[in-house]
């Protein structure tokens, strides 16, 4: 991919992109699309029953990323208004109904200056689906199984009520600051607990984390009536969670909970890497 800053570079960059594509894939075809300089990553959860009935369950903000890998997700997004949610949710819901889609799905967008740009659709549940469960009260795994056996949607769009705020932290077995993998023996494990705190994990003291797979070892999901209340509860949960014997990304999440930009909801897909680059070595 090439980013073209102006029309005078277009010819040269198209030729370079075509040459590289030809060498790598045997096809010099070039596609042109709008470059978004500093967008957010917004995705909508959808369900369809295969009979023309479909719903959306609101959006998730997945903009805190490193090397295009999500680190933290929250629902709803701090920058999407109720009117925008209803408008875009209506568009994706109608699209799923019109095509007769069956099952769970996630419609992903880049969002910049109030405009949504479609990226892709994932025809499955996402790692971050628990934040949607928290603010809607709908068990998405149960709903997916119901649809798979031929049952209709258990809720209509009018039944859905979006309430409160939820944040998910991906807990990875890696160094919090240079992201070096940290497989090994878990010598102690104590998951966070309490009201509106959920931990999805298979960890236990004595478990040996292998080096062969994705580094995520737990998901910490916290709900609050407001975003501020959710963050306060998440700070406590992160302090309470204990994983010893390997390095984890918990310190990174603890630092993010104190950052003014995050607290204000003022971040994009580039923010985390820029913030890490500014941190003292």
C-alpha positions in Angstrom: 0.0 0.0 0.0 1.1 3.5 -0.8 -0.2 6.8 0.7 -0.4 9.5 -1.9 -0.1 13.0 -0.4 -1.0 14.8 -3.6 -1.8 14.5 -7.3 1.8 15.1 -8.4 2.9 11.8 -6.8 0.0 9.7 -8.0 1.5 8.4 -11.2 4.8 7.4 -9.6 3.2 5.7 -6.6 0.7 3.8 -8.7 3.5 2.4 -10.8 5.4 1.4 -7.7 2.4 -0.2 -6.1 1.6 -2.1 -9.3 5.2 -3.3 -9.7 5.3 -4.6 -6.2 1.9 -6.3 -6.5 3.0 -7.9 -9.8 6.2 -9.3 -8.2 4.4 -10.5 -5.1 1.1 -11.8 -6.5 1.4 -11.8 -10.2 -1.3 -9.1 -10.6 -0.5 -5.4 -11.1 -4.1 -4.2 -10.6 -4.2 -1.1 -8.3 -7.2 -0.1 -6.2 -7.6 3.5 -5.0 -9.4 4.3 -1.8 -9.6 7.3 0.5 -6.8 7.6 3.1 -8.0 8.3 6.7 -5.3 10.0 8.6 -6.4 9.4 12.2 -9.6 7.5 12.5 -11.3 5.4 15.2 -12.3 1.8 14.9 -16.0 1.3 15.5 -17.9 -2.0 15.0 -21.5 -2.9 15.2 -22.8 -6.2 16.6 -25.6 -7.7 14.5 -27.8 -10.9 14.5 -30.0 -12.3 11.8 -32.3 -15.4 11.9 -32.0 -16.2 8.1 -35.7 -15.3 7.5 -35.2 -11.6 6.9 -35.3 -10.6 10.6 -32.2 -8.9 11.9 -31.2 -6.6 14.8 -28.2 -4.6 15.8 -26.9 -4.4 19.4 -25.1 -1.2 19.3 -21.4 -0.4 18.7 -18.1 -1.1 20.3 -15.1 1.2 20.2 -11.9 -0.8 19.5 -9.5 2.0 18.7 -6.9 1.3 21.4 -4.7 -0.9 19.2 -1.0 -1.8 18.8 0.1 -3.1 15.4 -3.6 -3.3 14.5 -4.2 -5.7 17.4 -6.9 -4.6 19.9 -5.8 -4.0 23.4 -9.0 -2.6 25.1 -12.6 -2.3 23.9 -15.5 -0.3 25.3 -19.2 0.0 24.6 -20.8 2.3 23.8 -18.2 4.5 22.1 -17.4 7.8 23.8 -17.8 9.6 20.5 -20.9 8.1 18.9 -24.2 9.9 19.7 -27.5 8.1 20.2 -28.7 9.5 16.9 -25.6 8.2 15.1 -26.0 4.8 16.8 -29.7 4.5 15.7 -28.9 5.6 12.2 -25.9 3.4 11.5 -27.4 0.5 13.5 -30.5 0.8 11.4 -28.4 0.7 8.2 -26.5 -2.5 9.2 -29.6 -4.1 10.6 -31.6 -3.6 7.5 -28.6 -4.8 5.3 -28.5 -8.1 7.3 -32.2 -8.5 7.0 -32.3 -7.8 3.3 -29.6 -10.4 2.5 -31.2 -13.0 4.8 -28.2 -13.2 7.0 -28.2 -16.0 9.6 -26.2 -15.9 12.8 -23.9 -13.5 14.7 -21.9 -10.9 12.8 -19.8 -7.8 13.3 -19.7 -4.9 10.9 -16.4 -3.0 11.2 -15.9 0.6 10.3 -13.3 3.3 10.5 -14.8 6.5 11.7 -13.4 10.0 11.2 -15.0 13.4 11.4 -18.5 12.0 11.9 -18.3 9.7 8.8 -18.3 5.9 8.8 -16.1 4.0 6.3 -16.8 0.2 5.9 -13.9 -2.1 6.5 -15.2 -5.6 6.6 -17.7 -8.0 8.2 -16.7 -10.8 10.5 -19.3 -13.6 10.4 -18.8 -14.6 14.0 -18.7 -13.4 17.6 -15.7 -11.2 18.5 -13.3 -11.5 21.4 -14.9 -8.3 22.8 -18.5 -9.4 22.6 -18.9 -9.4 26.5 -19.1 -5.6 26.6 -22.1 -5.7 24.3 -23.7 -8.4 26.6 -23.1 -6.1 29.6 -24.9 -3.1 28.1 -27.8 -5.0 26.5 -28.4 -7.9 28.9 -28.4 -10.3 25.9 -26.4 -13.5 26.1 -24.9 -13.4 22.6 -23.5 -17.0 22.8 -27.0 -18.3 23.7 -28.6 -16.3 20.9 -26.1 -17.7 18.4 -26.9 -21.2 19.4 -30.7 -20.6 19.3 -30.4 -19.3 15.7 -28.2 -22.2 14.7 -30.9 -24.7 15.7 -33.5 -22.8 13.7 -35.2 -20.7 16.4 -36.1 -17.1 15.7 -34.5 -14.1 17.4 -35.4 -13.9 21.0 -35.5 -10.1 21.0 -36.7 -7.4 18.5 -34.9 -4.1 17.9 -37.6 -2.3 20.0 -36.9 -4.7 22.9 -33.3 -3.7 23.1 -32.3 -1.1 25.7 -28.7 0.2 25.9 -27.8 0.9 29.5 -24.6 1.9 31.2 -21.0 1.4 30.0 -18.6 -1.6 29.8 -14.9 -1.9 29.2 -12.9 -5.0 28.4 -9.1 -5.3 29.0 -7.3 -8.0 27.1 -4.8 -9.6 29.6 -1.8 -11.0 27.6 1.2 -13.0 28.7 3.7 -10.5 27.6 5.9 -7.6 28.8 3.6 -4.6 29.3 5.9 -2.2 27.6 7.9 -3.9 24.9 5.3 -6.7 24.3 7.9 -9.5 24.4 6.0 -12.8 24.8 6.1 -14.3 28.3 5.1 -18.0 28.3 5.8 -20.1 31.3 4.4 -21.4 34.6 1.7 -19.5 36.4 2.7 -19.7 40.0 -0.3 -17.8 41.5 -3.6 -16.7 40.1 -6.4 -14.7 41.7 -9.1 -13.2 39.3 -10.8 -10.0 40.2 -14.3 -10.3 41.5 -17.2 -8.4 42.8 -20.4 -6.9 41.4 -20.3 -6.2 37.6 -16.8 -7.7 37.3 -16.4 -10.6 34.9 -13.2 -12.6 34.1 -13.1 -15.0 31.1 -10.1 -17.2 31.4 -8.9 -20.8 31.7 -5.9 -19.9 34.0 -5.1 -21.5 37.3 -2.1 -21.7 39.5 0.2 -24.4 38.1 -0.9 -23.9 34.5 1.9 -23.6 32.0 1.3 -21.0 29.2 2.6 -22.5 26.0 4.6 -20.4 23.5 2.7 -21.6 20.4 -0.5 -19.6 20.5 -2.0 -16.1 20.9 -0.7 -14.4 24.0 -4.1 -13.5 25.4 -4.7 -15.5 28.7 -7.7 -13.6 30.2 -10.3 -11.0 29.5 -11.4 -8.6 32.3 -14.8 -7.1 31.7 -16.2 -4.4 34.0 -19.6 -2.7 33.8 -20.8 0.6 35.4 -23.8 2.8 35.1 -21.6 5.6 33.7 -18.3 5.5 31.9 -16.6 7.2 34.8 -18.0 4.7 37.3 -16.9 1.9 35.0 -13.3 3.2 34.9 -13.3 3.5 38.7 -14.4 -0.1 39.1 -11.9 -1.3 36.5 -9.1 0.4 38.4 -10.0 -1.6 41.5 -10.4 -4.8 39.5 -6.9 -4.4 37.9 -5.4 -3.9 41.3 -7.1 -7.0 42.6 -6.2 -9.3 39.7 -3.1 -11.4 40.4 -1.1 -13.4 37.9 2.4 -14.4 39.0 5.2 -16.4 37.3 4.9 -14.6 34.0 4.7 -11.0 32.8 1.3 -9.7 31.8 -0.2 -6.6 30.3 -2.0 -5.6 33.5 0.5 -2.7 34.2 -0.3 -1.3 30.8 -4.0 -1.2 31.5 -3.4 0.3 34.9 -1.4 3.1 33.3 -4.1 3.7 30.6 -6.8 4.1 33.4 -4.9 7.3 34.5 -4.3 8.8 31.1 -6.2 12.1 30.5 -6.8 11.3 26.8 -8.3 7.9 27.7 -10.4 9.4 30.5 -11.8 12.0 28.1 -12.4 9.3 25.4 -10.0 11.3 23.2 -8.1 8.5 21.3 -7.8 7.0 17.8 -6.2 3.9 16.3 -2.9 5.7 16.3 -3.0 7.0 19.9 -1.7 4.0 21.8 1.5 3.6 19.7 2.2 7.3 19.8 1.6 7.3 23.6 4.0 4.3 24.0 6.6 6.1 21.9 6.5 9.1 24.2 7.0 7.1 27.4 10.4 7.2 29.0 12.6 4.1 28.2 
